[in-house]
Amino acid sequence: YLGEGDAPPLRRFPDLERPGVAEAVALIEHWPCNFFNRIDNAGDPAHLTYTHHESLRRSANAGRPLVVPAVPIVPPEETDYGMRTSEARPGHPAMYSYFHMPNINQVQARGKVTRPNGDVKPIVGERLFWRVPVDDENSISYTVEHFSLNAEDASAFISDRAEREDQRVPELREHAMAVLRHERRMEDADPTFTTQQLFWIEDYIVQVGQQPISDDRVEHLGRNDAGIILVRKLWKRELQALAEGRSL
């Protein structure tokens, strides 16, 4: 804690305190780009269609380019903790993501449990990303996941922890940097990479590819960027309040 007086109570996250399994994800992201390049990701559900096209194509095992419909325009809403965005597609329940001021993303997590008989069960939970600045041109992200599991599935999930911790980060970084140097394509990525690992590469290419400090003067934001705009407004408003000694 860097402020004056006693540190405030640690923030609690009730979604991660329910029965089940919560664990830190080994895939730590130390990237050569500014902290705000990472923060912009918080309010941008529409980027899945474009940034993660190859991941989605492979996960669907379509064998051809997968056409993902654009995210319907649902205005983000400010909350007492930051911002909530929603994604609603025809025939599917609404999905929500959350931005906890000043630096935490909360999204849906997907995983799997391999049971003793070999059956693989898909599971859905919550994922928190802590975006942390290192200096002007570098940032790091830490992740914690929670899955509400019964005792049997929790035991199987924990037993697979060593496999999840082998995230092949040097290989992911090598491929992403090769794409940025125009030496490879995203489509050339190792077919054994998981969907989460492919997401890592795609996000790295886009966020690091904006240069260490992106120039928002050359942007042309549209209606699907409403969440990005709101996050930036929250930061500017709160920094101004801090500078003027007003409550945040």
Phi, psi and omega per residue, in radians:
Y1 nan 2.238 -3.018
L2 -1.848 -0.019 -3.093
G3 -1.511 -2.991 3.136
E4 -1.589 2.681 3.109
G5 1.290 -2.878 -3.116
D6 -1.252 2.559 3.078
A7 -1.149 2.478 3.085
P8 -1.204 2.866 3.099
P9 -1.025 2.553 3.080
L10 -1.083 2.444 3.115
R11 -1.154 2.445 3.103
R12 -1.828 2.591 3.119
F13 -2.189 1.598 -3.054
P14 -0.964 -0.559 -3.128
D15 -1.088 -0.414 -3.126
L16 -1.756 0.060 3.137
E17 -1.829 0.038 3.098
R18 -1.290 2.828 3.083
P19 -0.992 2.508 -3.120
G20 2.472 -2.608 -3.102
V21 -2.204 2.201 3.013
A22 -2.069 2.340 3.132
E23 -2.628 2.647 3.040
A24 -1.322 2.426 3.139
V25 -1.521 2.353 -3.054
A26 -1.258 -0.292 -3.064
L27 -1.397 1.352 3.121
I28 -1.368 2.365 -3.033
E29 -1.917 1.768 3.053
H30 -1.851 1.813 -2.951
W31 -2.063 2.542 3.121
P32 -1.448 1.111 3.051
C33 -2.627 2.811 -3.092
N34 -1.146 2.640 3.101
F35 -0.890 -0.687 -3.069
F36 -1.305 -0.371 2.973
N37 -1.051 -0.636 3.138
R38 -1.333 -0.693 -3.102
I39 -1.092 -0.634 -3.131
D40 -0.980 -0.476 -3.115
N41 -1.109 -0.383 -3.005
A42 -1.106 -0.670 -3.015
G43 -1.868 0.525 -2.966
D44 -2.237 1.167 3.106
P45 -1.094 -0.437 -3.106
A46 -1.194 -0.319 -3.060
H47 -1.198 -0.317 3.121
L48 -0.985 -0.686 -3.085
T49 -1.082 -0.611 -3.003
Y50 -1.790 -0.952 -3.067
T51 -1.118 -0.695 -2.985
H52 -1.869 0.543 -3.112
H53 -1.026 -0.801 -3.087
E54 -1.193 -0.701 3.086
S55 -1.038 -0.809 -3.116
L56 -1.148 -0.669 3.121
R57 -1.085 -0.784 -3.118
R58 -1.206 -0.718 -3.100
S59 -1.127 -0.523 3.084
A60 -1.402 -0.201 3.131
N61 0.908 0.752 -3.033
A62 -1.416 -0.505 -3.092
G63 1.344 0.103 3.106
R64 -2.674 2.830 3.139
P65 -0.955 2.253 -3.115
L66 -1.585 2.135 3.119
V67 -1.531 1.939 3.135
V68 -1.746 2.145 -3.135
P69 -1.074 2.526 3.104
A70 -1.065 2.577 3.134
V71 -1.175 2.211 3.077
P72 -0.997 2.549 -3.087
I73 -1.346 1.873 3.076
V74 -2.086 1.999 -3.066
P75 -1.015 2.373 3.043
P76 -1.220 2.784 3.137
E77 -2.257 2.402 3.067
E78 -1.316 2.493 3.122
T79 -2.197 3.112 3.137
D80 -1.291 -0.169 3.089
Y81 -1.900 -0.233 -3.115
G82 2.739 -1.702 -3.051
M83 -2.672 2.576 3.024
R84 -2.158 2.325 3.044
T85 -2.086 2.667 -3.138
S86 -2.301 2.682 3.140
E87 -2.276 2.040 -3.090
A88 -2.141 2.116 3.084
R89 -2.028 2.570 3.137
P90 -0.982 2.277 3.109
G91 1.443 0.045 -3.133
H92 -2.229 2.571 3.080
P93 -1.174 2.677 3.133
A94 -1.111 2.477 3.066
M95 -1.991 2.405 -3.090
Y96 -2.035 2.577 2.955
S97 -2.313 2.760 -2.976
Y98 -2.339 2.522 3.011
F99 -2.062 2.033 3.119
H100 -1.664 1.963 3.107
M101 -1.005 2.420 0.085
P102 -1.766 -0.106 -2.903
N103 -2.622 0.414 -3.034
I104 -2.126 2.221 2.993
N105 -1.725 2.455 3.019
Q106 -2.215 2.107 -3.107
V107 -2.373 3.010 3.082
Q108 -1.262 2.404 3.094
A109 -1.882 2.490 3.072
R110 -2.138 2.411 3.133
G111 -2.636 -2.855 -3.137
K112 -2.594 2.708 3.032
V113 -2.151 2.209 3.065
T114 -1.736 1.935 -3.074
R115 -1.368 2.827 -3.093
P116 -0.958 -0.515 3.137
N117 -1.454 0.037 3.106
G118 1.685 -0.206 3.119
D119 -1.136 2.446 3.114
V120 -1.885 2.149 -3.107
K121 -1.948 2.105 3.049
P122 -1.232 2.500 3.134
I123 -2.294 2.687 -3.126
V124 -2.230 2.375 3.139
G125 -2.593 -2.584 -3.112
E126 -2.136 2.542 3.124
R127 -2.288 2.313 3.065
L128 -1.981 2.306 3.031
F129 -1.947 2.206 2.997
W130 -1.760 1.969 3.103
R131 -1.608 2.187 -3.028
V132 -2.271 2.208 3.073
P133 -1.272 2.472 3.005
V134 -1.745 -0.913 2.983
D135 -2.693 -2.944 -3.054
D136 -1.025 -0.552 -2.982
E137 -2.023 0.210 3.124
N138 -2.514 2.587 3.112
S139 -2.601 2.901 -3.104
I140 -2.444 2.640 -3.115
S141 -2.324 2.308 3.094
Y142 -1.991 2.557 -3.030
T143 -2.274 2.416 3.015
V144 -2.236 2.393 3.125
E145 -2.095 2.667 3.061
H146 -2.391 2.319 3.056
F147 -2.216 2.267 3.085
S148 -1.406 1.817 -3.053
L149 -2.226 2.612 3.010
N150 -1.319 3.036 -3.010
A151 -1.046 -0.737 -3.105
E152 -1.145 -0.829 -3.139
D153 -1.187 -0.627 3.112
A154 -1.083 -0.735 3.125
S155 -1.096 -0.750 3.128
A156 -1.152 -0.678 3.141
F157 -1.125 -0.773 -3.140
I158 -1.130 -0.634 -3.123
S159 -1.155 -0.363 3.122
D160 -1.600 0.148 -3.029
R161 -1.050 -0.713 -3.120
A162 -1.037 -0.680 3.109
E163 -1.132 -0.704 -3.138
R164 -1.211 -0.525 -3.087
E165 -1.315 -0.303 3.097
D166 -1.492 1.417 -2.981
Q167 -1.651 -0.021 3.010
R168 1.025 0.644 -3.058
V169 -0.984 -0.749 3.109
P170 -0.997 -0.661 3.111
E171 -1.193 -0.701 3.127
L172 -1.093 -0.802 -3.128
R173 -1.119 -0.716 -3.128
E174 -1.050 -0.771 -3.134
H175 -1.178 -0.756 -3.139
A176 -1.055 -0.778 -3.139
M177 -1.166 -0.607 3.092
A178 -1.127 -0.652 3.076
V179 -1.128 -0.769 3.137
L180 -1.123 -0.481 3.082
R181 -1.507 0.050 -3.135
H182 1.130 0.540 3.111
E183 -1.730 -0.388 3.111
R184 -2.423 2.960 3.010
R185 -1.925 2.799 3.057
M186 -1.040 -0.653 -3.111
E187 -1.118 -0.284 -3.135
D188 -1.492 0.017 -3.081
A189 -1.064 2.592 -3.124
D190 -0.895 2.203 -3.114
P191 -1.149 -0.224 3.113
T192 -1.521 -0.080 3.069
F193 -1.124 2.445 3.077
T194 -1.332 2.940 3.099
T195 -1.049 -0.714 3.125
Q196 -1.099 -0.680 3.121
Q197 -1.191 -0.659 3.073
L198 -1.141 -0.690 3.058
F199 -1.003 -0.758 3.123
W200 -0.964 -0.869 -3.113
I201 -1.078 -0.815 -3.066
E202 -1.134 -0.763 3.100
D203 -1.128 -0.680 3.120
Y204 -1.062 -0.817 -3.119
I205 -1.005 -0.791 -3.072
V206 -1.274 -0.819 -3.023
Q207 -1.349 -0.727 3.084
V208 -1.278 -0.548 3.140
G209 -1.177 -0.202 3.079
Q210 -1.410 0.122 -3.053
Q211 1.407 2.771 -3.083
P212 -0.936 -0.681 3.050
I213 -2.197 1.939 -3.074
S214 -1.267 2.678 -3.124
D215 -1.825 1.739 -3.077
D216 -1.269 -0.095 3.101
R217 -1.227 -0.338 -3.121
V218 -1.753 0.150 -3.140
E219 -1.414 2.710 3.027
H220 -2.305 1.403 -3.058
L221 -1.293 2.507 3.141
G222 -2.083 -2.910 -3.047
R223 -1.146 -0.567 3.117
N224 -1.239 -0.151 -3.130
D225 -1.694 0.258 -3.079
A226 -1.029 -0.623 3.135
G227 -1.174 -0.700 3.082
I228 -1.076 -0.778 -3.139
I229 -1.067 -0.744 -3.108
L230 -1.153 -0.749 3.119
V231 -1.040 -0.765 3.137
R232 -1.118 -0.690 3.106
K233 -1.124 -0.708 3.110
L234 -1.056 -0.803 -3.136
W235 -1.090 -0.788 -3.127
K236 -1.125 -0.742 -3.139
R237 -1.111 -0.777 -3.087
E238 -1.248 -0.623 3.082
L239 -1.147 -0.667 3.095
Q240 -1.123 -0.733 3.116
A241 -1.105 -0.713 3.129
L242 -1.091 -0.768 -3.129
A243 -1.110 -0.540 -3.100
E244 -1.656 0.062 3.112
G245 1.293 0.335 3.119
R246 -1.579 2.837 3.140
S247 -1.186 2.635 -3.090
L248 -1.699 nan nan
